[in-house]
Amino acid sequence: MVDLDAVSHNVSELVALAGGAQLLAVVKADGYGHGAVPVAQAAIEAGAKWLGVAMVEEGAQLRDAGITEPILVLSEPSLDSFEDAFDLELTPTIYHRDAVHVAAAAALGRGGSSARWAVQLKVDTGMHRVGMSPAEVRDVAADVLASEALVLGGVFSHLAVADDPGRPETDEQVQRFERVLATLRDAGIDPGITHIANSAGAIAHPRTRRDLVRCGISLYGIAPSPALTGMVELRPVMSVTAEVSHTLTVHAGGGHRLRPDPPLRRGHPCRGASCGVRGRSASQLRPRRRRGDPRRRASGGSGSGHDGSDDGGGRTAGRDRGDHRPTW
Ligand SMILES: Cc1ncc(COP(=O)(O)O)c(C=O)c1O
């Protein structure tokens, strides 16, 4: 189940946390698997000002759904998709010089001589995923300015280990980023908006909040790491529920791995590893009453076997529903 009210709640919390910075809701990869369009709509309604996607196609999906807010394509589009990006009014990220020229040609070709298309530059300050090196930024920015069709809308970077508050690399990345911005300003270049914070930066490193915070994982209600849990009140957006197919009471010494004292009332859910639910998500499955199951009605007599009053064998467990745990 995807709880869009939880998205709204998380966005409100993150907007409040971000202070003067705007919130960019990262909805790439189909909204981290939650559904990009409904999550984007809920996020915008709750106060996000930008959306972030990885690919032009993902931006097209949001535009097709009628979303008009600014969309940053977080990675540099392939050279043959700049025209589409222009038509869709997306903001492309650039980190290669040839992409500046392709973007300018796309803007001129599709928008004519009056086109002014805002692009953003991504600099690699230590994440080592994508982005240009700090030494390249000034020249690429100068190319953008030299093109009448382009506007330098922003410069950004991405934090590598902000989810571990003790690591010195976050401050080092911030300093590297600030040096890049100072170089641009010294050259008389206005960088536009500047941003570096992901969820972990926004939550744990106030100094990284700048003009925009780009939040993904926290938007979906998950703290970026155990160390950051509870620093902002997040609600999980996705939950998996399963019907209980079988209940039993396990007595002390009655199980091979589990030896509960007092006896434990357990439910066995219909979904588990065999359905692709594994690891942490499997242990978070919550039992749900199986409606109208004829086996239940027959075995317990009262029809309330899943409330902990009957184990299918006529014994009374005396413990409530909260004691049912997944058993695989
Ligand atoms: C450039 C960029 N910014 C922000 C994010 C969001 O990061 P998080 O999910 O840690 O908030 C991502 C996600 O990978 C990203 O690629």
The ligand as an SDF file (V2000), in Angstrom:
LIG
                    3D

 16 16  0  0  0  0  0  0  0  0999 V2000
   21.5680   14.0780   -7.6060 C   0  0  0  0  0  0  0  0  0  0  0  0
   20.7050   13.4900   -6.5340 C   0  0  0  0  0  0  0  0  0  0  0  0
   20.2080   14.2860   -5.5870 N   0  0  0  0  0  0  0  0  0  0  0  0
   19.4340   13.7980   -4.5970 C   0  0  0  0  0  0  0  0  0  0  0  0
   19.1310   12.4550   -4.5220 C   0  0  0  0  0  0  0  0  0  0  0  0
   18.2840   11.9620   -3.3850 C   0  0  0  0  0  0  0  0  0  0  0  0
   19.0490   11.2870   -2.4530 O   0  0  0  0  0  0  0  0  0  0  0  0
   18.3650   10.6780   -1.1330 P   0  0  0  0  0  0  0  0  0  0  0  0
   17.4720    9.5840   -1.6050 O   0  0  0  0  0  0  0  0  0  0  0  0
   19.5140   10.1650   -0.3370 O   0  0  0  0  0  0  0  0  0  0  0  0
   17.6370   11.7770   -0.4840 O   0  0  0  0  0  0  0  0  0  0  0  0
   19.6340   11.5980   -5.4890 C   0  0  0  0  0  0  0  0  0  0  0  0
   19.3620   10.1680   -5.4040 C   0  0  0  0  0  0  0  0  0  0  0  0
   20.1430    9.3230   -5.7240 O   0  0  0  0  0  0  0  0  0  0  0  0
   20.4420   12.1270   -6.5240 C   0  0  0  0  0  0  0  0  0  0  0  0
   20.9610   11.3410   -7.4880 O   0  0  0  0  0  0  0  0  0  0  0  0
  1  2  1  0
  2  3  1  0
  2 15  2  0
  3  4  2  0
  4  5  1  0
  5  6  1  0
  5 12  2  0
  6  7  1  0
  7  8  1  0
  8  9  2  0
  8 10  1  0
  8 11  1  0
 12 13  1  0
 12 15  1  0
 13 14  2  0
 15 16  1  0
M  END
$$$$
